[in-house]
Amino acid sequence: MSRIRIAFVKFGGMSAGGTEKFLQTIASHLSSSRFSVDYFYCDSAPYIGSDFKHPDISPERLEYMKLYPNVRLVKFKVEAKDVNTSAHIWKNTDFWDFFDENNYDIIQTGRAGHPEYPFTKIRKTPIVDSLHLFAGVDNQFNISRVMHLSQWSAGMWKRAGGDDGRVVLVSHPMDIPKKDYGDLRGSFGMERQFVFGLHQRADNRIFSPYPLSAYKNIENQNTVFLMLGGGEAYRKQARELGIKNIHFLPHTANPENIYKFLSTLDVYAHGRKDGEINSTAMAEALYFGLPIVSHYSVINNGHVESIGKAGLVVRSVPEYAKELKRLASDASYYDQQSKAAKKRFEEHYKLKSQIDKIEKIYEEVIKNPFPGKFYRAVSSLRLKYIFLYSFVRLYKKILRSW
């Protein structure tokens, strides 16, 4: 039996972001006897129409991928990503010099949901998508399956017009080697203190005031807050609140450093303005038995489901502070929540079980690439008319303004 040929394609696909790590882990752990894998990635590039900068190639993640000779790494170039265009077209790319959809049985990617380049140009080969943000629905005919990382995400997508027949549920397959990573307690003289902490990329756009506001309410000489990464907004907030026991560590993509940080914590005090679909950082915290406290967001709330009974998601700072205080003061309750965190990891993020599930999805795609062909055809046609209708309305509006 010939191997299933899969191409992983992702702009900035060798960075250390959650979406990229999700794809990297899948690509590197698929059975080499059943799957042939090419992984297409590029450097980060400027966004036309936005000041957002996608994280660049992570040397640590590149070295990680090189450990798996069954994966062929293919680097292409993109001069810029034009987000003024509906499909976020790649400008001056040589992607097509390296990629031919006819060479593959399946194309795998991770994105936000809306029709996006270069997949708008891949029209025959089955595409397996995974959604890590919610920015629209793409029912293009050859999108075979859409991986959702939570029921919440799947529900939002279906209500917005997504095809229920394409939905498959998965979680992040987490590759965390079993070893002693040590901790940072001695480095900061906090051997006996109760440590709260958060790991986040350095981006003020996702800053949440909840964790530090809540911590300030319960801070005492026996507590410490440790932050790995995070935007400058957290440092400013800490100064304004007058928080005394807090340490900031620079962002890192080195897994050894991340796991050492997590081994230091007692509680993962999460906060993010736009919420989560399903967070890699949260999954890592669960592995280390850390209860998670978080808050609801007006945008994404997939993390409520991801945390489950391994923590608490609140709606206010006082509620957040109350839970932090209970975890720090009630040893029996803390032990219960820590055990629940480890159990949650085993049930939802264990590497082998998730890879097994994903391999079965790929095999089903080969057997039945386009289930519900009539509905797919109608959906694709309907989306084209919706786009055309929107374009005509915009065109008329521009004419009237002249």
Stockholm file with secondary structure:
# STOCKHOLM 1.0

chainA/1-402         MSRIRIAFVKFGGMSAGGTEKFLQTIASHLSSSRFSVDYFYCDSAPYIGSDFKHPDISPERLEYMKLYPNVRLVKFKVEAKDVNTSAHIWKNTDFWDFFDENNYDIIQTGRAGHPEYPFTKIRKTPIVDSLHLFAGVDNQFNISRVMHLSQWSAGMWKRAGGDDGRVVLVSHPMDIPKKDYGDLRGSFGMERQFVFGLHQRADNRIFSPYPLSAYKNIENQNTVFLMLGGGEAYRKQARELGIKNIHFLPHTANPENIYKFLSTLDVYAHGRKDGEINSTAMAEALYFGLPIVSHYSVINNGHVESIGKAGLVVRSVPEYAKELKRLASDASYYDQQSKAAKKRFEEHYKLKSQIDKIEKIYEEVIKNPFPGKFYRAVSSLRLKYIFLYSFVRLYKKILRSW
#=GR chainA/1-402 SS CCCEEEEEEETTTTSSSHHHHHHHHHHHHSCTTTEEEEEEEECCCCEETCCCCCCCCCHHHHHHHHTCTTEEEEEECCSEEETTSTTCEEESCCHHHHCCGGGCSEEEEEECSSCCTTGGGCCSSCEEEEESSCSCCCCCTTEEEEEESSHHHHHHHHHTTCCGGGEEECCCCBCCCCSCCCCSTGGGTCTTSEEEEEEECSCGGGCCSHHHHHHHHHCCTTEEEEEEECCHHHHHHHHHHTCCSEEEECCCCCHHHHHHHHHHCSEEECCCTTCCSSCHHHHHHHHTTCCEEEECCSSCCHHHHHHTTSEEEESSHHHHHHHHHHHHHCHHHHHHHHHHHHHHHHHHTBHHHHHHHHHHHHHHHHHCSSSSHHHHHHHHHHHHHHHHHHHHHHHHHHHHHC
#=GC SS_cons         CCCEEEEEEETTTTSSSHHHHHHHHHHHHSCTTTEEEEEEEECCCCEETCCCCCCCCCHHHHHHHHTCTTEEEEEECCSEEETTSTTCEEESCCHHHHCCGGGCSEEEEEECSSCCTTGGGCCSSCEEEEESSCSCCCCCTTEEEEEESSHHHHHHHHHTTCCGGGEEECCCCBCCCCSCCCCSTGGGTCTTSEEEEEEECSCGGGCCSHHHHHHHHHCCTTEEEEEEECCHHHHHHHHHHTCCSEEEECCCCCHHHHHHHHHHCSEEECCCTTCCSSCHHHHHHHHTTCCEEEECCSSCCHHHHHHTTSEEEESSHHHHHHHHHHHHHCHHHHHHHHHHHHHHHHHHTBHHHHHHHHHHHHHHHHHCSSSSHHHHHHHHHHHHHHHHHHHHHHHHHHHHHC
//
